[in-house]
Every structure is written in structure tokens, then in C-alpha cells.
Amino acid sequence: MVSAFVKQYEKKLGKRIDRIARKSMDALQRYAWPGNARELRNIVEHAMITNTNGKLRFRPLDQAAGDLPAMTSLEDVERTHLLNVLSKAGWRVAGKGGAADILGIKRTTLLSKLKKLGIKRPTP
């Protein structure tokens, strides 16, 4: 089921995942799963959004929902992550070491996401 969700989000987010960290898979198998498949899908989606390389890792599964940061929407998480990556890349979008390269997505995909989220380069 994890691989099905990964494939779904690879297409949706324009990212490629080469492998899943062994410790993450072990943690998924040990987790009690008080939720359902929707909970697993949300965990995979979060990991895909915050992933910056081809190796997928999941947030701690025993972390209660109340322990998560106040940002709750997917857009908030995505916006924060994009801003962090852009800052790390010196606000370069394209090219080697640019934000799109770091995220493993196409430049046009990144530009579309920035526009959708209303992210603009800060003026000096």
C-alpha cells in the first residue's frame, strides 16, 4: 500500500523516489495504526512533500497529533518547505543547486507551485 501511495504522489508532486529508508519501513510495520489507510496516505504525502532527495523518510509515527506544529494545512507545510529550500538555494529557482534541482522537480513545476502559494522573492 505504501508503494501505491508513493507512486500516486510521485505523479502529483513531480518527484521521484528511488527508495524508502529501511528504518521508516520498519516503523510503519511496527505502528499500531489507530487510524486507517487515510492516515497512511497522509503520512506518505507529508514525507513526499518534505523530501529533498530520492530516499523517503517518514516523520515519527508515535508523535501524537497534538505534538505536531501549529501549521495544519498541506499548503502551510508546502509553503514553509519551499521557502526553506529557496533560502538554502539563495532564491535561485533553476540550474544546478537551484531550488528545483534540490527538490528534484522541474523548474516549471516549481514556478507553478510558487505562483499557487503566492510566494515571491523578497525585495532586498
SVG drawing of the C-alpha trace seen along z (x, -y; Angstrom):
<svg xmlns="http://www.w3.org/2000/svg" viewBox="-9 -46 34 51">
<polyline fill="none" stroke="black" stroke-width="0.4" points="0.0,0.0 2.9,-2.4 4.3,-2.0 0.9,-2.7 0.7,-6.0 4.3,-6.8 3.6,-6.3 0.4,-8.4 2.4,-11.3 5.3,-10.9 3.0,-11.8 1.1,-14.5 4.2,-16.3 6.6,-15.6 9.1,-13.9 10.9,-10.6 11.6,-8.3 14.3,-5.8 13.9,-4.0 12.3,-4.2 14.6,-4.3 14.6,-0.8 14.1,-2.3 11.0,-4.1 9.5,-0.9 10.2,0.9 8.5,-1.9 5.5,-1.7 5.2,2.1 5.5,1.7 3.0,-1.2 -0.4,-0.2 -2.4,-2.2 -5.3,-3.6 -6.4,-5.4 -6.9,-3.8 -5.5,-3.9 -6.2,-7.6 -3.7,-8.1 -1.1,-6.1 -1.8,-8.2 -1.3,-11.4 2.0,-10.2 3.3,-9.3 2.1,-12.6 3.8,-14.6 7.0,-12.6 6.9,-13.2 6.4,-17.0 9.2,-17.4 11.6,-15.0 14.6,-16.7 16.3,-13.6 15.3,-10.3 15.2,-8.5 11.9,-8.7 11.8,-9.0 8.7,-9.3 8.1,-11.6 8.0,-9.8 4.8,-7.7 4.3,-7.7 4.0,-11.5 0.5,-12.4 -1.4,-14.9 -1.3,-17.4 2.5,-17.3 2.7,-18.5 3.4,-22.1 0.5,-24.5 0.6,-24.6 -2.0,-22.0 -2.8,-22.5 -0.8,-20.9 -0.3,-24.3 1.2,-25.6 3.7,-22.7 4.5,-23.0 4.9,-26.8 7.3,-26.5 9.3,-23.8 9.6,-25.8 10.7,-28.9 13.4,-26.9 14.6,-25.4 14.6,-28.7 16.5,-30.3 19.1,-27.5 19.4,-27.9 19.9,-31.7 16.5,-32.1 17.8,-30.5 15.0,-28.6 16.7,-26.8 20.2,-25.3 22.5,-23.1 21.9,-23.8 18.8,-25.8 15.6,-25.1 14.1,-22.9 17.3,-20.8 17.3,-20.4 13.6,-19.4 14.0,-17.1 11.3,-18.7 11.1,-20.6 11.6,-24.4 8.2,-24.9 6.6,-22.8 8.3,-24.8 7.3,-28.1 3.7,-26.9 3.8,-26.0 5.3,-29.3 2.5,-31.1 -0.2,-29.0 1.1,-29.6 1.7,-33.3 5.5,-33.0 7.5,-35.9 11.2,-36.6 11.7,-39.2 12.9,-42.6 16.4,-43.5"/>
</svg>
